[in-house]
């Protein structure tokens, strides 16, 4: 048996594992982009965040953030007087339909 057999085998296995790791890394970043799009966030930005940092970090950050619609609704309702109907509109909703 050749003395370099094990070395060649290790290089081949290492290359295959590196390719699989790259495929899973890009797949995880794609998953982060898809999750971001379901939460009304920029999927391209979250894809690249998943590439730069690990996809697990990007997915954990997305899981911790509420969807944009919820944030926007909270920001609108936090304004003074938000969610309060003007008196004529409130009175119209309380009157029975004729």
Phi and psi in degrees as a GROMACS rama.xvg file:
@    title "Ramachandran Plot"
@    xaxis  label "Phi"
@    yaxis  label "Psi"
@TYPE xy
-69.286  142.708  UNK-2
-71.6047  -22.7875  UNK-3
-93.3359  5.62223  UNK-4
-58.5769  -47.5867  UNK-5
-68.4746  -33.8055  UNK-6
-66.7657  -44.3217  UNK-7
-62.5248  -42.1313  UNK-8
-62.2337  -41.7018  UNK-9
-65.6981  -38.4507  UNK-10
-67.0289  -41.3039  UNK-11
-66.0698  -47.6991  UNK-12
-63.4041  -41.6896  UNK-13
-62.1209  -39.4054  UNK-14
-65.9503  -41.6714  UNK-15
-64.1186  -43.7337  UNK-16
-64.6489  -36.1524  UNK-17
-65.7106  -39.696  UNK-18
-65.3549  -43.8777  UNK-19
-63.0995  -39.7935  UNK-20
-62.7163  -41.2021  UNK-21
-64.7836  -40.9428  UNK-22
-62.6665  -45.3817  UNK-23
-68.1448  -34.2634  UNK-24
-64.5934  -47.7342  UNK-25
-67.5174  -37.6174  UNK-26
-63.8735  -40.0335  UNK-27
-67.0252  -38.1917  UNK-28
-66.0793  -37.1468  UNK-29
-64.989  -39.3471  UNK-30
-62.7357  -40.5185  UNK-31
-62.7494  -40.1786  UNK-32
-64.223  -39.2963  UNK-33
-67.4347  -43.4088  UNK-34
-62.0195  -39.7475  UNK-35
-62.8722  -38.7609  UNK-36
-69.3859  -30.0095  UNK-37
-72.7267  -19.7175  UNK-38
-101.031  16.7713  UNK-39
60.2783  39.5964  UNK-40
-114.147  167.609  UNK-41
-72.1078  110.479  UNK-42
-69.0002  -31.8351  UNK-43
-66.9894  -42.9004  UNK-44
-63.339  -42.4239  UNK-45
-72.0744  -29.2605  UNK-46
-62.758  -47.1409  UNK-47
-69.6535  -32.1068  UNK-48
-63.0125  -38.0385  UNK-49
-68.1611  -29.3668  UNK-50
-75.8012  -43.3639  UNK-51
-70.7063  -53.8287  UNK-52
-91.1931  -179.294  UNK-53
-75.2804  151.774  UNK-54
-59.3928  -29.1179  UNK-55
-65.4399  -38.0833  UNK-56
-66.3313  -43.9323  UNK-57
-63.455  -42.3083  UNK-58
-68.1633  -36.6334  UNK-59
-66.801  -39.4153  UNK-60
-65.6751  -40.3629  UNK-61
-65.6721  -36.0743  UNK-62
-67.8278  -29.9925  UNK-63
-80.717  -22.2476  UNK-64
-91.1929  139.742  UNK-65
-76.0039  160.618  UNK-66
-59.4952  154.469  UNK-67
-60.6525  -36.8093  UNK-68
-60.8837  -38.4306  UNK-69
-67.8752  -42.7306  UNK-70
-62.4077  -42.6905  UNK-71
-65.8207  -41.7257  UNK-72
-62.6889  -41.2277  UNK-73
-66.4861  -37.0857  UNK-74
-68.0568  -39.5934  UNK-75
-67.7631  -42.199  UNK-76
-74.3695  -15.6685  UNK-77
-82.6444  -8.61179  UNK-78
-69.4239  149.896  UNK-79
-62.2473  130.861  UNK-80
81.5001  0.917759  UNK-81
-72.9709  142.58  UNK-82
80.2855  0.548597  UNK-83
-102.636  125.774  UNK-84
-79.5283  144.8  UNK-85
-62.5784  155.702  UNK-86
-56.0184  -46.3675  UNK-87
-62.9472  -38.2461  UNK-88
-68.7742  -38.1248  UNK-89
-67.5496  -38.9722  UNK-90
-66.7589  -35.6901  UNK-91
-66.2255  -32.8316  UNK-92
-76.79  -21.1177  UNK-93
-89.2045  -20.3659  UNK-94
-74.4285  140.029  UNK-95
-69.8989  147.671  UNK-96
-68.943  137.712  UNK-97
